[in-house]
Amino acid sequence: MPDGWTVRLDPGVRRRDGGTALLGGSPLRLLRLRPRATELLRDDRLLVTDPATAALAGRLLDTGVAHPDLGALPDPGTAVTVVVPVRDRTAGVARLLAALRADPGTAGVPVLVVDDGSADAGGLAAVATASDARVLRSDVSRGPAAARNTGLRAADTPLVAFLDSDCVPRPGWLPVLRRHLADPRLAVVAPRVVALGTPTGRLAAYETAVSALDMGAAAASVRPLTAVSYVPSAALLVRRDALGDGFDESMRVAEDVDLVWRLHAAGWRVRYEPAAEVAHEHPTTVTSWLRRRAFYGTGAALLAQRHGAAVAPVVVSPWSVAALGLAVSGRPAGRLGAAGVLAVATARLARRLTPPGARPPVALAGGLVLRGTATAGRTLTRAALRHHWPLAVAAAVLSPRARAGLAVAAVADGLAAWWPHRRTVGLAPFVAARRAEDLAYGAGLWTGAVRARSPRALLPASPPPL
């Protein structure tokens, strides 16, 4: 971290033990601070002034406990090339280039339009030339990963911004993202991808609310098995030298997830910054939308081959699974057993959280165990409806009790997901779209696993210790 870099604690972080411990991050963890670190973070803000404060800032960022304080960071002004991979979207490219020209932050920035075998090559070239963009043409389609790599290799600036042709960046997006690149270990930073225009129709309203490309309103460190485990390649700002050979060109789907996870494994940082926004033209027909969701699902098997448990659809503690299984058994002995499991888990966690010479924080440990068990319940319900629905349906066919449970879960999950968006989307259309999306994604997930002849993309994993 360079001198002058500033980080602030995430608003969700809780201080414990007189401010000497921080509870937060993703996955949730407890960080104990040395006296000097406690003093430096007295106002929840840390200014980097030397190697020790730089190391502390890096630790806080990597655990998701803190985020860069963008208001205190200048735009370094590092040169950027915009790369636009495209196939048969001439109108979209024209719209994107017009937005880049109109934004003072990107006016005059070099643009490379990579034509991945478009049918109307002349029309695309004319649109690009009219906006002073350079065209790199491939006579046959080689896929989005290869198109992005072509632009990456042709760029000669330290930074490269990838923007898909169905995107329109909001004014001021680039300087916000570029501030992050003052961190020499940061390889990629991604903006928030929001809907383009006012939604018209039920599908558009649903996608505007919960698009798979929208990673939410909270800034995050991007790492496997965290709240934001990847960022979509629809819009990225990257450090060119960090990407090496770039995207895996053998992957026609999930190549962005693979890139992020490879960079993380190599020691680079990746961040998500919702203060910068890029609008995206979401699918307009149900058929194309469901086909795209199923296509996304097939990528999990490819990721499992390369990254193992990082792609696990279910990450839950065995303690939580045991407690939930006993609790839903319907027998008094089962409920009593669940209470016993939770009590043992609480005692074990309290011992791990106890600072030297202090009393075990039983209340804290018990609250965390209950919180984790509730999260596990939601995770398992979600998996039954999305990732493992073929198994859930098979169980429902054979068991009236499973059938009733699946019906209740489908309604409860839809209602819980709809509630934050109740003012913009109707309940019935939202739940119907969520169920259809889950069925499509799950079908793609199982199709990919069958093609790969491996169940790895379907297997659960255990979370890391607190």
Stockholm file with secondary structure:
# STOCKHOLM 1.0

chainA/1-466         MPDGWTVRLDPGVRRRDGGTALLGGSPLRLLRLRPRATELLRDDRLLVTDPATAALAGRLLDTGVAHPDLGALPDPGTAVTVVVPVRDRTAGVARLLAALRADPGTAGVPVLVVDDGSADAGGLAAVATASDARVLRSDVSRGPAAARNTGLRAADTPLVAFLDSDCVPRPGWLPVLRRHLADPRLAVVAPRVVALGTPTGRLAAYETAVSALDMGAAAASVRPLTAVSYVPSAALLVRRDALGDGFDESMRVAEDVDLVWRLHAAGWRVRYEPAAEVAHEHPTTVTSWLRRRAFYGTGAALLAQRHGAAVAPVVVSPWSVAALGLAVSGRPAGRLGAAGVLAVATARLARRLTPPGARPPVALAGGLVLRGTATAGRTLTRAALRHHWPLAVAAAVLSPRARAGLAVAAVADGLAAWWPHRRTVGLAPFVAARRAEDLAYGAGLWTGAVRARSPRALLPASPPPL
#=GR chainA/1-466 SS CCTTCEEEECTTCEEEGGGTEEEETTTTEEEECCHHHHHHTTTSEEECCSHHHHHHHHHHHHTTSEEECGGGCCCCCCCEEEEEEESSCHHHHHHHHHHHHHSTTTTTCCEEEEEESCSCHHHHHHHHHHTTCEEEEESSCCCHHHHHHHHHHHCCSSEEEEECTTEEECTTHHHHHHHHTTSTTEEEEEEEEEESSCCCSHHHHHHHHHCTTCCCSSCEECCTTSSSCCCCTTEEEEEGGGGTTCSCTTCSSSHHHHHHHHHHHTTCEEEEEEEEEEEECCCCSHHHHHHHHHHHHHHHHHHHHHHGGGGCSCBCCHHHHHHHHHHTTCSHHHHHHHHHHHHHHHHHHHHHHCCTTSCCCHHHHHHHHHHHHHHHHHHHHHHHHTTSHHHHHHHHHHCHHHHHHHHHHHHHHHHHHHGGGTTTSCHHHHHHHHHHHHHHHHHHHHHHHHHHTCCGGGCCBCCCCC
#=GC SS_cons         CCTTCEEEECTTCEEEGGGTEEEETTTTEEEECCHHHHHHTTTSEEECCSHHHHHHHHHHHHTTSEEECGGGCCCCCCCEEEEEEESSCHHHHHHHHHHHHHSTTTTTCCEEEEEESCSCHHHHHHHHHHTTCEEEEESSCCCHHHHHHHHHHHCCSSEEEEECTTEEECTTHHHHHHHHTTSTTEEEEEEEEEESSCCCSHHHHHHHHHCTTCCCSSCEECCTTSSSCCCCTTEEEEEGGGGTTCSCTTCSSSHHHHHHHHHHHTTCEEEEEEEEEEEECCCCSHHHHHHHHHHHHHHHHHHHHHHGGGGCSCBCCHHHHHHHHHHTTCSHHHHHHHHHHHHHHHHHHHHHHCCTTSCCCHHHHHHHHHHHHHHHHHHHHHHHHTTSHHHHHHHHHHCHHHHHHHHHHHHHHHHHHHGGGTTTSCHHHHHHHHHHHHHHHHHHHHHHHHHHTCCGGGCCBCCCCC
//
